């Protein structure tokens, strides 16, 4: 059974802020599903997409706790 993430749990798992997760959504990198209460839900595939996107860009700038 796949892991289901909320915005906050996905952000923690990826080492990013929720704001960065929302930016990825605005840019079309992530396309979360919605639950019955309209909350965003993400899967392991979304976590892989984040890591793949960041590796492709060599992007380490927005890791949580790092200066932007």
C-alpha positions in Angstrom: 0.0 0.0 0.0 1.5 3.4 -1.0 2.3 6.0 1.5 0.0 9.0 1.5 1.4 12.4 2.4 -0.1 15.7 3.4 1.7 18.9 2.3 3.5 19.1 5.7 4.6 15.4 5.8 5.8 15.6 2.2 7.7 18.8 2.9 9.4 17.1 6.0 10.2 13.9 4.0 11.8 16.0 1.2 13.6 18.4 3.6 11.7 21.4 2.1 9.2 23.9 3.3 5.5 23.7 2.6 5.9 26.9 0.6 8.3 25.2 -1.7 5.9 22.3 -2.1 3.2 24.8 -3.1 5.7 26.4 -5.6 6.3 23.0 -7.2 2.6 22.7 -7.6 2.2 26.1 -9.1 5.0 25.3 -11.6 3.3 22.1 -12.6 6.0 19.8 -11.1 3.5 18.3 -8.7 -0.2 17.6 -9.3 -1.6 16.5 -6.0 -4.9 14.6 -5.7 -7.5 15.9 -3.3 -9.3 14.1 -0.5 -13.0 14.4 0.4 -12.3 17.6 2.4 -10.3 19.1 -0.5 -6.9 18.7 1.2 -4.0 18.0 -1.0 -2.7 14.4 -0.9 0.6 13.2 -2.3 2.2 9.8 -2.8 5.7 8.3 -2.9 5.8 9.2 -6.6 5.5 12.9 -5.7 8.5 12.5 -3.4 10.5 10.8 -6.2 9.5 13.6 -8.6 10.8 16.2 -6.1 14.1 14.4 -5.7 14.4 13.9 -9.5 13.7 17.5 -10.3 16.1 18.8 -7.7 18.9 16.4 -8.9 18.4 17.4 -12.5 18.8 21.0 -11.6 21.5 20.4 -9.0 19.3 22.4 -6.7 20.3 22.3 -3.0 19.4 26.0 -2.3 15.9 25.4 -0.8 16.6 22.6 1.6 14.9 23.3 4.9 17.1 25.2 7.2 19.4 26.4 4.5 19.5 30.1 3.4 17.7 30.9 0.2 
